[in-house]
Each structure stands twice: as C-alpha cells, then as structure tokens.
Amino acid sequence: MKTLLIGAAALLLLGVSGCAQPVRYRTAGHWTLPPDGKPVLYQTFLEGNCSGGFAGAGRGCFDANSKLKRCTLNDDNTLACVDDAEANKMLNKDIPDAQ
C-alpha cells in the first residue's frame, strides 16, 4: 500500500510539472542599413523552459526572457552577432544589473 501511495504521488508530481526542456523561439528580425553601409540584423527571440505536461496538465512555458542580438553582415556573408545588453535589460526587468 505504501509503494502504491508513493507511486501515485510521483505520478501526480510528474503530471503537474512535466519534463521541461530549454527552448529558443525566433520572434522577429529586422535588417537596417546604417550610414557606414554594413547591413545590420536585429534578431529577437524568446528563451526559456517549456513543458508539454503529462496528460494535459503542466503544459506551458516558464522562466522565459525576451532577448535581442545585433548581427553585422561580414564581407564573406557570415554574421557576427553580439547580445544587446541594454535592450535585454529593458525587455526583462528581472535580469540583474551587471556588476
């Protein structure tokens, strides 16, 4: 009986939490041409943890943050991307200030 109760509790916990996996969803991108002539791509995405749940319970995303990368197009058609820390700070009030 004790084993059955432990098994039921574990199944219930799994049903509520599911198995979360880290995800990154591209949300938008925009090319600009600054005065220096080198095209720049501003790429936004959502990064967090999502779960499919178990039997319909515990489904959804949590601990997600919007992020922005600034990418410069190189002469050989590769992109050099860097995080835009100021934009990320503005988009996500829970990201602590860099010390």
Distance bins in CASP14 RR format, pairs under 12 A and 6 or more apart:
PFRMAT RR
TARGET T0000
AUTHOR 0000-0000-0000
RMODE 2
METHOD distances of the structure
MODEL  1
1 7 0 0 0 0 0 1 0 0 0 0 0
1 8 0 0 0 0 0 1 0 0 0 0 0
2 8 0 0 0 0 0 1 0 0 0 0 0
2 9 0 0 0 0 0 1 0 0 0 0 0
3 9 0 0 0 0 0 1 0 0 0 0 0
3 10 0 0 0 0 0 1 0 0 0 0 0
4 10 0 0 0 0 0 1 0 0 0 0 0
4 11 0 0 0 0 0 1 0 0 0 0 0
5 11 0 0 0 0 0 1 0 0 0 0 0
5 12 0 0 0 0 0 1 0 0 0 0 0
6 12 0 0 0 0 0 1 0 0 0 0 0
6 13 0 0 0 0 0 1 0 0 0 0 0
7 13 0 0 0 0 1 0 0 0 0 0 0
7 14 0 0 0 0 1 0 0 0 0 0 0
8 14 0 0 0 0 0 1 0 0 0 0 0
8 15 0 0 0 0 0 1 0 0 0 0 0
9 15 0 0 0 0 0 1 0 0 0 0 0
9 16 0 0 0 0 0 1 0 0 0 0 0
10 16 0 0 0 0 0 1 0 0 0 0 0
10 17 0 0 0 0 0 1 0 0 0 0 0
10 18 0 0 0 0 0 1 0 0 0 0 0
10 54 0 0 0 0 0 1 0 0 0 0 0
11 17 0 0 0 0 0 1 0 0 0 0 0
11 18 0 0 0 0 0 1 0 0 0 0 0
11 54 0 0 0 0 1 0 0 0 0 0 0
11 55 0 0 0 0 1 0 0 0 0 0 0
11 57 0 0 0 0 0 1 0 0 0 0 0
12 18 0 0 0 0 0 1 0 0 0 0 0
12 54 0 0 0 0 1 0 0 0 0 0 0
12 55 0 0 0 0 0 1 0 0 0 0 0
12 57 0 0 0 0 1 0 0 0 0 0 0
12 58 0 0 0 0 0 1 0 0 0 0 0
13 19 0 0 0 0 0 1 0 0 0 0 0
13 53 0 0 0 0 0 1 0 0 0 0 0
13 54 0 0 0 0 1 0 0 0 0 0 0
13 57 0 0 0 0 0 1 0 0 0 0 0
13 58 0 0 0 0 0 1 0 0 0 0 0
14 20 0 0 0 0 0 1 0 0 0 0 0
14 51 0 0 0 0 0 1 0 0 0 0 0
14 52 0 0 0 0 0 1 0 0 0 0 0
14 53 0 0 0 0 1 0 0 0 0 0 0
14 54 1 0 1 0 0 0 0 0 0 0 0
14 55 0 0 0 0 1 0 0 0 0 0 0
14 56 0 0 0 0 0 1 0 0 0 0 0
14 57 0 0 0 0 1 0 0 0 0 0 0
14 58 0 0 0 0 1 0 0 0 0 0 0
15 51 0 0 0 0 1 0 0 0 0 0 0
15 52 0 0 0 0 0 1 0 0 0 0 0
15 53 1 0 0 1 0 0 0 0 0 0 0
15 54 1 1 0 0 0 0 0 0 0 0 0
15 55 1 0 0 1 0 0 0 0 0 0 0
15 56 0 0 0 0 1 0 0 0 0 0 0
15 57 1 0 1 0 0 0 0 0 0 0 0
15 58 1 0 0 1 0 0 0 0 0 0 0
15 59 0 0 0 0 1 0 0 0 0 0 0
16 51 0 0 0 0 1 0 0 0 0 0 0
16 52 0 0 0 0 0 1 0 0 0 0 0
16 53 0 0 0 0 1 0 0 0 0 0 0
16 54 0 0 0 0 1 0 0 0 0 0 0
16 55 0 0 0 0 0 1 0 0 0 0 0
16 56 0 0 0 0 0 1 0 0 0 0 0
16 57 1 0 1 0 0 0 0 0 0 0 0
16 58 1 0 1 0 0 0 0 0 0 0 0
16 59 0 0 0 0 0 1 0 0 0 0 0
16 60 0 0 0 0 0 1 0 0 0 0 0
17 49 0 0 0 0 0 1 0 0 0 0 0
17 51 1 0 0 1 0 0 0 0 0 0 0
17 52 0 0 0 0 0 1 0 0 0 0 0
17 53 1 0 0 1 0 0 0 0 0 0 0
17 54 0 0 0 0 1 0 0 0 0 0 0
17 57 0 0 0 0 1 0 0 0 0 0 0
17 58 1 0 0 1 0 0 0 0 0 0 0
17 59 0 0 0 0 0 1 0 0 0 0 0
17 60 0 0 0 0 0 1 0 0 0 0 0
17 62 0 0 0 0 0 1 0 0 0 0 0
18 49 0 0 0 0 0 1 0 0 0 0 0
18 50 0 0 0 0 0 1 0 0 0 0 0
18 51 1 0 1 0 0 0 0 0 0 0 0
18 52 1 0 0 1 0 0 0 0 0 0 0
18 53 1 0 1 0 0 0 0 0 0 0 0
18 54 1 0 1 0 0 0 0 0 0 0 0
18 55 0 0 0 0 1 0 0 0 0 0 0
18 56 0 0 0 0 1 0 0 0 0 0 0
18 57 0 0 0 0 1 0 0 0 0 0 0
18 58 1 0 1 0 0 0 0 0 0 0 0
18 59 0 0 0 0 1 0 0 0 0 0 0
18 60 0 0 0 0 1 0 0 0 0 0 0
18 62 0 0 0 0 0 1 0 0 0 0 0
19 49 0 0 0 0 0 1 0 0 0 0 0
19 50 0 0 0 0 0 1 0 0 0 0 0
19 51 1 0 0 1 0 0 0 0 0 0 0
19 52 1 0 0 1 0 0 0 0 0 0 0
19 53 1 0 0 1 0 0 0 0 0 0 0
19 54 0 0 0 0 1 0 0 0 0 0 0
19 58 0 0 0 0 0 1 0 0 0 0 0
19 59 0 0 0 0 0 1 0 0 0 0 0
19 60 0 0 0 0 0 1 0 0 0 0 0
20 48 0 0 0 0 1 0 0 0 0 0 0
20 49 1 0 1 0 0 0 0 0 0 0 0
20 50 1 0 0 1 0 0 0 0 0 0 0
20 51 1 0 1 0 0 0 0 0 0 0 0
20 52 0 0 0 0 1 0 0 0 0 0 0
20 53 0 0 0 0 1 0 0 0 0 0 0
20 54 0 0 0 0 0 1 0 0 0 0 0
20 58 0 0 0 0 1 0 0 0 0 0 0
20 59 0 0 0 0 0 1 0 0 0 0 0
20 60 0 0 0 0 1 0 0 0 0 0 0
20 61 0 0 0 0 1 0 0 0 0 0 0
20 62 1 0 0 1 0 0 0 0 0 0 0
20 63 0 0 0 0 1 0 0 0 0 0 0
20 64 0 0 0 0 0 1 0 0 0 0 0
21 48 0 0 0 0 1 0 0 0 0 0 0
21 49 1 0 0 1 0 0 0 0 0 0 0
21 50 1 0 0 1 0 0 0 0 0 0 0
21 51 1 0 0 1 0 0 0 0 0 0 0
21 52 0 0 0 0 1 0 0 0 0 0 0
21 53 0 0 0 0 0 1 0 0 0 0 0
21 60 0 0 0 0 0 1 0 0 0 0 0
21 61 0 0 0 0 0 1 0 0 0 0 0
21 62 0 0 0 0 0 1 0 0 0 0 0
21 63 0 0 0 0 0 1 0 0 0 0 0
22 46 0 0 0 0 0 1 0 0 0 0 0
22 47 1 0 0 1 0 0 0 0 0 0 0
22 48 1 0 0 1 0 0 0 0 0 0 0
22 49 1 0 1 0 0 0 0 0 0 0 0
22 50 0 0 0 0 1 0 0 0 0 0 0
22 51 0 0 0 0 0 1 0 0 0 0 0
22 61 0 0 0 0 0 1 0 0 0 0 0
22 62 0 0 0 0 0 1 0 0 0 0 0
22 63 0 0 0 0 1 0 0 0 0 0 0
22 64 0 0 0 0 0 1 0 0 0 0 0
22 65 0 0 0 0 0 1 0 0 0 0 0
23 45 0 0 0 0 1 0 0 0 0 0 0
23 46 1 0 0 1 0 0 0 0 0 0 0
23 47 1 0 0 1 0 0 0 0 0 0 0
23 48 1 0 1 0 0 0 0 0 0 0 0
23 49 1 0 0 1 0 0 0 0 0 0 0
23 50 1 0 1 0 0 0 0 0 0 0 0
23 51 0 0 0 0 1 0 0 0 0 0 0
23 52 0 0 0 0 0 1 0 0 0 0 0
23 60 0 0 0 0 0 1 0 0 0 0 0
23 61 1 0 0 1 0 0 0 0 0 0 0
23 62 0 0 0 0 0 1 0 0 0 0 0
23 63 0 0 0 0 0 1 0 0 0 0 0
23 64 0 0 0 0 1 0 0 0 0 0 0
23 65 0 0 0 0 0 1 0 0 0 0 0
24 43 0 0 0 0 0 1 0 0 0 0 0
24 44 0 0 0 0 0 1 0 0 0 0 0
24 45 1 0 1 0 0 0 0 0 0 0 0
24 46 1 0 0 1 0 0 0 0 0 0 0
24 47 1 0 1 0 0 0 0 0 0 0 0
24 48 1 0 0 1 0 0 0 0 0 0 0
24 49 0 0 0 0 0 1 0 0 0 0 0
24 50 0 0 0 0 0 1 0 0 0 0 0
24 61 0 0 0 0 0 1 0 0 0 0 0
24 64 0 0 0 0 1 0 0 0 0 0 0
24 65 0 0 0 0 0 1 0 0 0 0 0
24 66 0 0 0 0 0 1 0 0 0 0 0
24 67 0 0 0 0 1 0 0 0 0 0 0
24 69 0 0 0 0 0 1 0 0 0 0 0
25 43 0 0 0 0 0 1 0 0 0 0 0
25 44 0 0 0 0 1 0 0 0 0 0 0
25 45 1 0 0 1 0 0 0 0 0 0 0
25 46 1 0 1 0 0 0 0 0 0 0 0
25 47 1 0 0 1 0 0 0 0 0 0 0
25 48 0 0 0 0 1 0 0 0 0 0 0
25 50 0 0 0 0 1 0 0 0 0 0 0
25 61 0 0 0 0 1 0 0 0 0 0 0
25 64 0 0 0 0 1 0 0 0 0 0 0
25 65 0 0 0 0 0 1 0 0 0 0 0
25 66 0 0 0 0 0 1 0 0 0 0 0
25 67 0 0 0 0 0 1 0 0 0 0 0
26 41 0 0 0 0 0 1 0 0 0 0 0
26 43 1 0 0 1 0 0 0 0 0 0 0
26 44 1 0 0 1 0 0 0 0 0 0 0
26 45 1 0 1 0 0 0 0 0 0 0 0
26 46 0 0 0 0 1 0 0 0 0 0 0
26 47 0 0 0 0 0 1 0 0 0 0 0
26 66 0 0 0 0 0 1 0 0 0 0 0
26 67 0 0 0 0 0 1 0 0 0 0 0
26 68 0 0 0 0 0 1 0 0 0 0 0
26 69 0 0 0 0 0 1 0 0 0 0 0
27 42 0 0 0 0 0 1 0 0 0 0 0
27 43 0 0 0 0 1 0 0 0 0 0 0
27 44 1 0 1 0 0 0 0 0 0 0 0
27 45 1 0 1 0 0 0 0 0 0 0 0
27 46 1 0 1 0 0 0 0 0 0 0 0
27 47 0 0 0 0 0 1 0 0 0 0 0
27 64 0 0 0 0 0 1 0 0 0 0 0
27 65 0 0 0 0 0 1 0 0 0 0 0
27 66 1 0 0 1 0 0 0 0 0 0 0
27 67 0 0 0 0 1 0 0 0 0 0 0
27 68 0 0 0 0 1 0 0 0 0 0 0
27 69 0 0 0 0 0 1 0 0 0 0 0
27 91 0 0 0 0 0 1 0 0 0 0 0
28 41 0 0 0 0 0 1 0 0 0 0 0
28 42 0 0 0 0 1 0 0 0 0 0 0
28 43 1 0 0 1 0 0 0 0 0 0 0
28 44 1 0 1 0 0 0 0 0 0 0 0
28 45 0 0 0 0 1 0 0 0 0 0 0
28 46 0 0 0 0 0 1 0 0 0 0 0
28 66 0 0 0 0 0 1 0 0 0 0 0
28 67 0 0 0 0 0 1 0 0 0 0 0
28 68 0 0 0 0 1 0 0 0 0 0 0
28 69 0 0 0 0 0 1 0 0 0 0 0
29 40 0 0 0 0 0 1 0 0 0 0 0
29 41 1 0 0 1 0 0 0 0 0 0 0
29 42 1 0 0 1 0 0 0 0 0 0 0
29 43 1 0 1 0 0 0 0 0 0 0 0
29 44 1 0 0 1 0 0 0 0 0 0 0
29 45 0 0 0 0 1 0 0 0 0 0 0
29 68 0 0 0 0 1 0 0 0 0 0 0
29 69 0 0 0 0 1 0 0 0 0 0 0
29 70 0 0 0 0 0 1 0 0 0 0 0
29 71 0 0 0 0 1 0 0 0 0 0 0
30 39 0 0 0 0 0 1 0 0 0 0 0
30 40 0 0 0 0 1 0 0 0 0 0 0
30 41 1 0 0 1 0 0 0 0 0 0 0
30 42 1 0 1 0 0 0 0 0 0 0 0
30 43 0 0 0 0 1 0 0 0 0 0 0
30 44 0 0 0 0 1 0 0 0 0 0 0
30 68 0 0 0 0 0 1 0 0 0 0 0
30 69 0 0 0 0 0 1 0 0 0 0 0
30 70 0 0 0 0 0 1 0 0 0 0 0
30 71 0 0 0 0 0 1 0 0 0 0 0
31 37 0 0 0 0 0 1 0 0 0 0 0
31 38 0 0 0 0 0 1 0 0 0 0 0
31 39 1 0 1 0 0 0 0 0 0 0 0
31 40 1 0 0 1 0 0 0 0 0 0 0
31 41 1 0 1 0 0 0 0 0 0 0 0
31 42 0 0 0 0 1 0 0 0 0 0 0
31 43 0 0 0 0 1 0 0 0 0 0 0
31 70 0 0 0 0 0 1 0 0 0 0 0
31 71 0 0 0 0 1 0 0 0 0 0 0
31 72 0 0 0 0 0 1 0 0 0 0 0
31 73 0 0 0 0 1 0 0 0 0 0 0
31 79 0 0 0 0 0 1 0 0 0 0 0
32 38 0 0 0 0 1 0 0 0 0 0 0
32 39 1 0 0 1 0 0 0 0 0 0 0
32 40 1 0 1 0 0 0 0 0 0 0 0
32 41 0 0 0 0 1 0 0 0 0 0 0
32 42 1 0 0 1 0 0 0 0 0 0 0
32 43 0 0 0 0 0 1 0 0 0 0 0
32 70 0 0 0 0 1 0 0 0 0 0 0
32 71 0 0 0 0 0 1 0 0 0 0 0
32 72 0 0 0 0 0 1 0 0 0 0 0
32 73 0 0 0 0 0 1 0 0 0 0 0
33 39 1 0 1 0 0 0 0 0 0 0 0
33 40 1 0 0 1 0 0 0 0 0 0 0
33 41 0 0 0 0 0 1 0 0 0 0 0
33 72 0 0 0 0 0 1 0 0 0 0 0
33 73 0 0 0 0 1 0 0 0 0 0 0
34 40 1 0 0 1 0 0 0 0 0 0 0
34 41 0 0 0 0 0 1 0 0 0 0 0
34 42 0 0 0 0 0 1 0 0 0 0 0
34 70 0 0 0 0 0 1 0 0 0 0 0
34 72 0 0 0 0 1 0 0 0 0 0 0
34 73 0 0 0 0 0 1 0 0 0 0 0
36 72 0 0 0 0 1 0 0 0 0 0 0
36 73 0 0 0 0 0 1 0 0 0 0 0
37 72 0 0 0 0 0 1 0 0 0 0 0
37 73 0 0 0 0 1 0 0 0 0 0 0
37 75 0 0 0 0 0 1 0 0 0 0 0
38 70 0 0 0 0 0 1 0 0 0 0 0
38 71 0 0 0 0 0 1 0 0 0 0 0
38 72 1 0 1 0 0 0 0 0 0 0 0
38 73 1 0 0 1 0 0 0 0 0 0 0
38 74 0 0 0 0 1 0 0 0 0 0 0
38 75 0 0 0 0 1 0 0 0 0 0 0
38 79 0 0 0 0 0 1 0 0 0 0 0
38 80 0 0 0 0 1 0 0 0 0 0 0
39 70 0 0 0 0 0 1 0 0 0 0 0
39 71 0 0 0 0 1 0 0 0 0 0 0
39 72 1 0 0 1 0 0 0 0 0 0 0
39 73 1 0 1 0 0 0 0 0 0 0 0
39 74 0 0 0 0 1 0 0 0 0 0 0
39 75 0 0 0 0 0 1 0 0 0 0 0
39 77 0 0 0 0 0 1 0 0 0 0 0
39 79 0 0 0 0 1 0 0 0 0 0 0
39 80 0 0 0 0 0 1 0 0 0 0 0
40 68 0 0 0 0 0 1 0 0 0 0 0
40 69 0 0 0 0 0 1 0 0 0 0 0
40 70 1 0 0 1 0 0 0 0 0 0 0
40 71 1 0 0 1 0 0 0 0 0 0 0
40 72 1 0 1 0 0 0 0 0 0 0 0
40 73 1 0 0 1 0 0 0 0 0 0 0
40 74 0 0 0 0 0 1 0 0 0 0 0
40 79 0 0 0 0 1 0 0 0 0 0 0
40 80 0 0 0 0 0 1 0 0 0 0 0
40 81 0 0 0 0 0 1 0 0 0 0 0
40 82 0 0 0 0 0 1 0 0 0 0 0
40 84 0 0 0 0 0 1 0 0 0 0 0
41 68 0 0 0 0 0 1 0 0 0 0 0
41 69 0 0 0 0 1 0 0 0 0 0 0
41 70 1 0 0 1 0 0 0 0 0 0 0
41 71 1 0 1 0 0 0 0 0 0 0 0
41 72 1 0 0 1 0 0 0 0 0 0 0
41 73 1 0 0 1 0 0 0 0 0 0 0
41 74 0 0 0 0 0 1 0 0 0 0 0
41 78 0 0 0 0 0 1 0 0 0 0 0
41 79 1 0 0 1 0 0 0 0 0 0 0
41 80 0 0 0 0 0 1 0 0 0 0 0
41 81 0 0 0 0 1 0 0 0 0 0 0
41 82 0 0 0 0 0 1 0 0 0 0 0
41 84 0 0 0 0 0 1 0 0 0 0 0
42 67 0 0 0 0 0 1 0 0 0 0 0
42 68 1 0 0 1 0 0 0 0 0 0 0
42 69 1 0 0 1 0 0 0 0 0 0 0
42 70 1 0 1 0 0 0 0 0 0 0 0
42 71 1 0 0 1 0 0 0 0 0 0 0
42 72 0 0 0 0 0 1 0 0 0 0 0
42 79 0 0 0 0 0 1 0 0 0 0 0
42 81 0 0 0 0 0 1 0 0 0 0 0
42 82 0 0 0 0 0 1 0 0 0 0 0
42 83 0 0 0 0 0 1 0 0 0 0 0
42 84 1 0 0 1 0 0 0 0 0 0 0
42 87 0 0 0 0 1 0 0 0 0 0 0
43 66 0 0 0 0 0 1 0 0 0 0 0
43 67 0 0 0 0 1 0 0 0 0 0 0
43 68 1 0 0 1 0 0 0 0 0 0 0
43 69 1 0 1 0 0 0 0 0 0 0 0
43 70 1 0 0 1 0 0 0 0 0 0 0
43 71 1 0 0 1 0 0 0 0 0 0 0
43 72 0 0 0 0 0 1 0 0 0 0 0
43 79 0 0 0 0 1 0 0 0 0 0 0
43 81 1 0 0 1 0 0 0 0 0 0 0
43 82 0 0 0 0 0 1 0 0 0 0 0
43 83 0 0 0 0 0 1 0 0 0 0 0
43 84 0 0 0 0 1 0 0 0 0 0 0
43 87 0 0 0 0 0 1 0 0 0 0 0
44 65 0 0 0 0 0 1 0 0 0 0 0
44 66 1 0 0 1 0 0 0 0 0 0 0
44 67 1 0 0 1 0 0 0 0 0 0 0
44 68 1 0 1 0 0 0 0 0 0 0 0
44 69 0 0 0 0 1 0 0 0 0 0 0
44 70 0 0 0 0 0 1 0 0 0 0 0
44 71 0 0 0 0 0 1 0 0 0 0 0
44 83 0 0 0 0 0 1 0 0 0 0 0
44 84 0 0 0 0 1 0 0 0 0 0 0
44 87 0 0 0 0 1 0 0 0 0 0 0
44 88 0 0 0 0 0 1 0 0 0 0 0
44 91 0 0 0 0 1 0 0 0 0 0 0
44 92 0 0 0 0 0 1 0 0 0 0 0
45 64 0 0 0 0 0 1 0 0 0 0 0
45 65 0 0 0 0 1 0 0 0 0 0 0
45 66 1 0 0 1 0 0 0 0 0 0 0
45 67 1 0 1 0 0 0 0 0 0 0 0
45 68 0 0 0 0 1 0 0 0 0 0 0
45 69 1 0 0 1 0 0 0 0 0 0 0
45 71 0 0 0 0 0 1 0 0 0 0 0
45 81 0 0 0 0 0 1 0 0 0 0 0
45 83 0 0 0 0 0 1 0 0 0 0 0
45 84 0 0 0 0 0 1 0 0 0 0 0
45 88 0 0 0 0 0 1 0 0 0 0 0
45 91 0 0 0 0 0 1 0 0 0 0 0
46 61 1 0 0 1 0 0 0 0 0 0 0
46 62 0 0 0 0 0 1 0 0 0 0 0
46 63 0 0 0 0 0 1 0 0 0 0 0
46 64 1 0 1 0 0 0 0 0 0 0 0
46 65 1 0 0 1 0 0 0 0 0 0 0
46 66 1 0 1 0 0 0 0 0 0 0 0
46 67 1 0 0 1 0 0 0 0 0 0 0
46 68 0 0 0 0 0 1 0 0 0 0 0
46 88 0 0 0 0 0 1 0 0 0 0 0
46 91 0 0 0 0 0 1 0 0 0 0 0
46 92 0 0 0 0 0 1 0 0 0 0 0
47 61 0 0 0 0 0 1 0 0 0 0 0
47 63 0 0 0 0 1 0 0 0 0 0 0
47 64 1 0 0 1 0 0 0 0 0 0 0
47 65 1 0 1 0 0 0 0 0 0 0 0
47 66 0 0 0 0 1 0 0 0 0 0 0
47 67 1 0 1 0 0 0 0 0 0 0 0
47 68 0 0 0 0 0 1 0 0 0 0 0
47 69 0 0 0 0 0 1 0 0 0 0 0
47 83 0 0 0 0 0 1 0 0 0 0 0
47 88 0 0 0 0 0 1 0 0 0 0 0
47 91 0 0 0 0 0 1 0 0 0 0 0
47 92 0 0 0 0 1 0 0 0 0 0 0
47 95 0 0 0 0 0 1 0 0 0 0 0
48 60 0 0 0 0 0 1 0 0 0 0 0
48 61 1 0 0 1 0 0 0 0 0 0 0
48 62 1 0 0 1 0 0 0 0 0 0 0
48 63 1 0 1 0 0 0 0 0 0 0 0
48 64 1 0 1 0 0 0 0 0 0 0 0
48 65 1 0 0 1 0 0 0 0 0 0 0
48 66 0 0 0 0 0 1 0 0 0 0 0
48 67 0 0 0 0 1 0 0 0 0 0 0
48 92 0 0 0 0 0 1 0 0 0 0 0
49 60 0 0 0 0 1 0 0 0 0 0 0
49 61 1 0 0 1 0 0 0 0 0 0 0
49 62 1 0 1 0 0 0 0 0 0 0 0
49 63 1 0 1 0 0 0 0 0 0 0 0
49 64 1 0 0 1 0 0 0 0 0 0 0
49 65 0 0 0 0 0 1 0 0 0 0 0
50 58 0 0 0 0 0 1 0 0 0 0 0
50 59 0 0 0 0 1 0 0 0 0 0 0
50 60 1 0 1 0 0 0 0 0 0 0 0
50 61 1 0 1 0 0 0 0 0 0 0 0
50 62 1 0 0 1 0 0 0 0 0 0 0
50 63 0 0 0 0 1 0 0 0 0 0 0
50 64 1 0 0 1 0 0 0 0 0 0 0
51 57 0 0 0 0 1 0 0 0 0 0 0
51 58 1 0 1 0 0 0 0 0 0 0 0
51 59 1 0 0 1 0 0 0 0 0 0 0
51 60 1 0 1 0 0 0 0 0 0 0 0
51 61 1 0 0 1 0 0 0 0 0 0 0
51 62 1 0 0 1 0 0 0 0 0 0 0
51 63 0 0 0 0 0 1 0 0 0 0 0
51 64 0 0 0 0 0 1 0 0 0 0 0
52 58 1 0 0 1 0 0 0 0 0 0 0
52 59 1 0 1 0 0 0 0 0 0 0 0
52 60 1 0 0 1 0 0 0 0 0 0 0
52 61 0 0 0 0 1 0 0 0 0 0 0
52 62 0 0 0 0 0 1 0 0 0 0 0
53 59 1 0 1 0 0 0 0 0 0 0 0
53 60 1 0 0 1 0 0 0 0 0 0 0
53 61 0 0 0 0 0 1 0 0 0 0 0
53 62 0 0 0 0 0 1 0 0 0 0 0
54 60 0 0 0 0 0 1 0 0 0 0 0
63 92 0 0 0 0 0 1 0 0 0 0 0
63 94 0 0 0 0 1 0 0 0 0 0 0
64 91 0 0 0 0 0 1 0 0 0 0 0
64 92 0 0 0 0 1 0 0 0 0 0 0
64 94 0 0 0 0 0 1 0 0 0 0 0
65 83 0 0 0 0 0 1 0 0 0 0 0
65 87 0 0 0 0 0 1 0 0 0 0 0
65 88 1 0 0 1 0 0 0 0 0 0 0
65 89 0 0 0 0 0 1 0 0 0 0 0
65 90 0 0 0 0 0 1 0 0 0 0 0
65 91 1 0 0 1 0 0 0 0 0 0 0
65 92 1 0 1 0 0 0 0 0 0 0 0
65 93 0 0 0 0 0 1 0 0 0 0 0
65 94 1 0 0 1 0 0 0 0 0 0 0
65 95 1 0 0 1 0 0 0 0 0 0 0
66 84 0 0 0 0 0 1 0 0 0 0 0
66 87 0 0 0 0 1 0 0 0 0 0 0
66 88 1 0 0 1 0 0 0 0 0 0 0
66 89 0 0 0 0 0 1 0 0 0 0 0
66 90 0 0 0 0 1 0 0 0 0 0 0
66 91 1 0 1 0 0 0 0 0 0 0 0
66 92 1 0 0 1 0 0 0 0 0 0 0
66 93 0 0 0 0 0 1 0 0 0 0 0
66 94 0 0 0 0 0 1 0 0 0 0 0
66 95 0 0 0 0 0 1 0 0 0 0 0
67 81 0 0 0 0 0 1 0 0 0 0 0
67 82 0 0 0 0 0 1 0 0 0 0 0
67 83 1 0 0 1 0 0 0 0 0 0 0
67 84 0 0 0 0 1 0 0 0 0 0 0
67 85 0 0 0 0 0 1 0 0 0 0 0
67 87 0 0 0 0 1 0 0 0 0 0 0
67 88 1 0 1 0 0 0 0 0 0 0 0
67 89 0 0 0 0 0 1 0 0 0 0 0
67 90 0 0 0 0 0 1 0 0 0 0 0
67 91 1 0 0 1 0 0 0 0 0 0 0
67 92 1 0 0 1 0 0 0 0 0 0 0
67 95 0 0 0 0 1 0 0 0 0 0 0
68 81 0 0 0 0 0 1 0 0 0 0 0
68 82 0 0 0 0 0 1 0 0 0 0 0
68 83 1 0 0 1 0 0 0 0 0 0 0
68 84 1 0 1 0 0 0 0 0 0 0 0
68 85 0 0 0 0 1 0 0 0 0 0 0
68 86 0 0 0 0 1 0 0 0 0 0 0
68 87 1 0 1 0 0 0 0 0 0 0 0
68 88 1 0 0 1 0 0 0 0 0 0 0
68 89 0 0 0 0 0 1 0 0 0 0 0
68 90 0 0 0 0 1 0 0 0 0 0 0
68 91 1 0 0 1 0 0 0 0 0 0 0
68 92 0 0 0 0 0 1 0 0 0 0 0
69 79 0 0 0 0 1 0 0 0 0 0 0
69 80 0 0 0 0 0 1 0 0 0 0 0
69 81 1 0 1 0 0 0 0 0 0 0 0
69 82 1 0 0 1 0 0 0 0 0 0 0
69 83 1 0 1 0 0 0 0 0 0 0 0
69 84 1 0 0 1 0 0 0 0 0 0 0
69 85 0 0 0 0 0 1 0 0 0 0 0
69 87 0 0 0 0 1 0 0 0 0 0 0
69 88 0 0 0 0 1 0 0 0 0 0 0
70 79 0 0 0 0 0 1 0 0 0 0 0
70 80 0 0 0 0 1 0 0 0 0 0 0
70 81 1 0 0 1 0 0 0 0 0 0 0
70 82 1 0 1 0 0 0 0 0 0 0 0
70 83 0 0 0 0 1 0 0 0 0 0 0
70 84 1 0 1 0 0 0 0 0 0 0 0
70 85 0 0 0 0 0 1 0 0 0 0 0
70 86 0 0 0 0 0 1 0 0 0 0 0
70 87 0 0 0 0 1 0 0 0 0 0 0
70 88 0 0 0 0 0 1 0 0 0 0 0
71 77 0 0 0 0 0 1 0 0 0 0 0
71 78 0 0 0 0 1 0 0 0 0 0 0
71 79 1 0 1 0 0 0 0 0 0 0 0
71 80 1 0 0 1 0 0 0 0 0 0 0
71 81 1 0 1 0 0 0 0 0 0 0 0
71 82 1 0 0 1 0 0 0 0 0 0 0
71 83 0 0 0 0 0 1 0 0 0 0 0
71 84 0 0 0 0 0 1 0 0 0 0 0
72 78 0 0 0 0 1 0 0 0 0 0 0
72 79 1 0 0 1 0 0 0 0 0 0 0
72 80 1 0 1 0 0 0 0 0 0 0 0
72 81 1 0 0 1 0 0 0 0 0 0 0
72 82 0 0 0 0 1 0 0 0 0 0 0
73 79 1 0 0 1 0 0 0 0 0 0 0
73 80 0 0 0 0 1 0 0 0 0 0 0
73 81 0 0 0 0 0 1 0 0 0 0 0
74 80 1 0 1 0 0 0 0 0 0 0 0
74 81 0 0 0 0 0 1 0 0 0 0 0
82 88 0 0 0 0 0 1 0 0 0 0 0
83 89 0 0 0 0 0 1 0 0 0 0 0
83 91 0 0 0 0 0 1 0 0 0 0 0
83 92 0 0 0 0 0 1 0 0 0 0 0
83 95 0 0 0 0 0 1 0 0 0 0 0
83 98 0 0 0 0 0 1 0 0 0 0 0
84 90 0 0 0 0 1 0 0 0 0 0 0
84 91 0 0 0 0 1 0 0 0 0 0 0
84 92 0 0 0 0 0 1 0 0 0 0 0
85 91 0 0 0 0 0 1 0 0 0 0 0
85 92 0 0 0 0 0 1 0 0 0 0 0
85 95 0 0 0 0 1 0 0 0 0 0 0
85 96 0 0 0 0 0 1 0 0 0 0 0
85 97 0 0 0 0 0 1 0 0 0 0 0
85 98 1 0 0 1 0 0 0 0 0 0 0
86 92 0 0 0 0 0 1 0 0 0 0 0
86 95 0 0 0 0 0 1 0 0 0 0 0
86 97 0 0 0 0 0 1 0 0 0 0 0
86 98 0 0 0 0 0 1 0 0 0 0 0
87 95 0 0 0 0 0 1 0 0 0 0 0
88 94 0 0 0 0 0 1 0 0 0 0 0
88 95 1 0 0 1 0 0 0 0 0 0 0
88 96 0 0 0 0 0 1 0 0 0 0 0
88 97 0 0 0 0 0 1 0 0 0 0 0
88 98 0 0 0 0 0 1 0 0 0 0 0
89 95 1 0 1 0 0 0 0 0 0 0 0
89 96 0 0 0 0 1 0 0 0 0 0 0
89 97 1 0 0 1 0 0 0 0 0 0 0
89 98 0 0 0 0 1 0 0 0 0 0 0
END
